[in-house]
Amino acid sequence: MAIARMVIALADSMALAVIAEGVENEAQRDLLAGRGCHNYQGYPFSRALPAQEFEAVMARV
């Protein structure tokens, strides 16, 4: 968690967004959200997809 806090703080100081990789459950997401990280990647959001499938999903969003 110390590393995550440091990365989020550094990104904030540089006006950059942070994307947390490997978020595997709601508790992890909530912990990151409480620290200011609001972008996530991980299985609860979507399983890994082939490029074509990913593009089709993004076209619907």
C-alpha positions in Angstrom: 0.0 0.0 0.0 2.9 2.3 0.7 4.0 2.0 -3.0 0.5 2.6 -4.2 0.2 5.8 -2.0 3.5 7.0 -3.3 2.6 6.4 -7.0 -0.8 8.1 -6.6 0.8 11.1 -4.8 3.5 11.4 -7.5 1.0 11.3 -10.3 -1.2 13.9 -8.5 1.8 16.2 -8.2 2.4 15.9 -11.9 -1.3 16.2 -12.9 -1.3 12.7 -14.3 -4.0 10.0 -14.0 -3.2 6.6 -12.4 -4.5 3.3 -13.6 -4.2 0.5 -11.1 -3.5 -2.9 -12.7 -4.4 -6.2 -11.2 -7.3 -5.1 -9.1 -9.0 -8.3 -8.2 -11.8 -7.4 -5.8 -14.0 -4.7 -4.5 -12.0 -4.3 -1.3 -8.8 -3.5 -3.4 -10.8 -1.1 -5.6 -12.3 0.7 -2.5 -8.9 1.0 -0.9 -7.4 2.6 -4.0 -10.5 4.9 -4.5 -10.0 6.1 -0.9 -6.4 7.1 -1.8 -7.5 9.0 -5.0 -7.0 6.3 -7.7 -10.2 6.0 -9.7 -9.1 4.0 -12.8 -8.7 0.2 -12.6 -7.9 -2.8 -14.6 -8.6 -6.3 -13.5 -10.8 -9.3 -13.7 -13.9 -7.8 -11.8 -14.1 -5.3 -14.6 -13.4 -7.5 -17.6 -11.6 -10.7 -18.3 -8.7 -10.5 -20.8 -10.1 -10.0 -24.3 -8.7 -10.5 -27.8 -8.2 -7.1 -29.5 -11.2 -7.5 -31.8 -13.5 -8.3 -28.8 -12.1 -5.4 -26.8 -12.8 -3.0 -29.7 -16.4 -4.3 -30.0 -16.9 -3.7 -26.3 -15.5 -0.2 -26.5 -17.7 0.6 -29.5 -20.7 -0.2 -27.4 -19.6 2.0 -24.5 
